[in-house]
Amino acid sequence: MSGFSNGFIYVIIFFSLYFEIFLFITYLEKREVMKKEESKKNTKTLPSVSIIVPCYNEEKTIGKTLLSLLNLNYPKDKLQIIVINDGSTDSTAKVLKRFGRHRNVDIFHKENGGKYTALNFGLTQARGKLVGCLDADSFVEKDSLKKIAVYFEDKSVMSVVPSIIVHSPSNIIQFVQHAEYQWGIFLRKVLSYVGSLYVAPGPFSIFRRSVFEKIGNYTDGHCTEDLEIALRMQKHHYRILNAHNAFVHTVAPPTLKKLYRQRLRWTYGFLKNALDYRELFFKKEYGHLGSIVLPMAVITIFITLYYIITALWTVGEKTLEYVTRIQTVGLPALSLESFHFDLFFVNIDSILFLTLALFILTITLLLLGKRIAEGHWNVSKDVLYFLLLYPLIAPLWLLKAIYDVAFARKVQWR
Amino acid sequence: MTERAFDFRKYVFVFIITSVIFFTAFFVGNYFNEKKIEEIRSIENNIAIDILSSETQYALLAESSCDTIGDSILSEELGSLGEKLAYTEERRGNDNLEVISLKKSYSLLLIKDYLLMNRISEKCGLNPIFILYFYSNKGDCPDCTREGYVLTRLRKKYPALRIYSFDYNLDLSAVQTLISIKKIERKLPALVIDNSVYYGFQGVKDIEKIIPRLSEIASSTEAVEES
């Protein structure tokens, strides 16, 4: 391997290690604070909340989503549920009819205009002091809203985001995401502590209504309006926190094709919004967000890509070598006689040790997320699937997203 | 509850921890690499002693029987040394000074073994089969990798076959002298078998055809396998 290539690997490993250690140390610093948060109860009157549920062709899940909202352990007179049917062409409207009889459910039908237009329409109808959204393929746990409301007792908090877990994973693609979301739970909590949350996800992020009054409504945000609104809030120095013990379940894409489209949209949206909000980068006034979190989020995309491509390249080279061997000398090239174990041929170098350190740290952080979500940190099959499969599938959308951003190609919602 | 401010002290602290992990891994990795180089050197020393011992035996030949010499000399160990050296060269690059130095010692050992075996064969009436193989790994020999596979296969199939591989570009006078004595042109890969030079890729069957005697020295395992 050339000196330049080796040097580059050392640099990216250093950056990756630095960021993960930064996250881990922050977690260790805040462990006690986290415990206190978990035991905190509402001391003031619960605020009124409006939850907007935009839906487009969600006949399969919308019913369950609304039931989970109706089952929230929250005073009914303080909870307004606004459902916006954004021009669905399936039987979503029919399902919604069943919920019309609930006094705190307001149902609206409009022409299809995209998620952000549905959310903005919902904002015009919202009466609550707090306004939130819930994707129509997500389900809230009973106490989630109360746990989120606690955080709003602090007047400086402008938005609170929950912990998201994959709803009933049933195939490998969903198990991979299950582990990935647990990593996300850890990451979101730590980023919350360092004031660096840059996404207010569709599943149950709650805002003070004044946020929209002051900085404006949702925008398309390159098909990632949840990312754009969070970055806009960060630009205005608004505090966004995470209620790690408020859980929301979301239906994860069940097929590789659907996952690819979702992740392509997320990655593309992130890169485009990062460009739009580039003024946040490397500015002292934006603290950890500008100096480390956002730059690392961008760099990580390229680092992941580099790592994965290098790994695939190596596997490809080795395969080609064996194919050439077989073509040259026939199958005896693979006879057991040619194999003999000698520690000498095990590639024990500093890059191996550093990769190992990075790997162990990544698993530790993932398991910490698992502990927050499930109360234990056993290594289960989802973690193994994640470690084995994610590196193989992630390049698909990472490469395409970079290509789309570089060549100004637009990514669509569906 | 949050700490938004730019925290220089924390960044420095994280930097120190990262650096400690980084340099520990660096030193541990280097330690193992050095161990590998030491292992190669140690094998080379052993072979050097073996050759010296054989040369001494040869000098004493007048007073001893041919039976005591012959197979006691290297071959297997030289083969494994070659593999380790090739691996190290692949990892560290063919321009690495340590690799070049090891390769020079290895090539000298090969030449010494080749000469000694020739002398012993003459004296004792042995009839060993030698292949001298000249390659280049500077990107100007697309068939050299495949030729390497063929020779590795032949070495496994015929353990008594003595293969000596030389880097055509190695800046070592002994190798360059061998190249000029055998009149090897830069048309690689090149094989010297029974004083004839064969240029270009030669497959297993081609070489078996060139050296019909190979079938006589096939290992019994291989003979069973082939039948």
Interface residues (C-beta under 8 A of the other chain):
Chain A: M1 S2 I13 F14 L17 Y18 I21 F22 I25 V33 E37 D154 S192 Y193 V194 G195 S196 H237 R239 L241 K284 E285 Y286 G287 H288 L289 S291 I292 T324 R325 T328 V329 G330 P332 A333 E337 S338 F344 F345 N347 I348 D349 S350 I351 L352 F353 L354 A357
Chain B: M1 T2 E3 R4 A5 F6 D7 K10 Y11 F13 V14 F15 I17 T18 I21 F22 T24 A25 F26 F27 V28 G29 N30 F32 N33 K36 E39 K84 Y87 R91 G93 T145 R146 Y149 V150 T152 R153 K156 K157 G203 V204
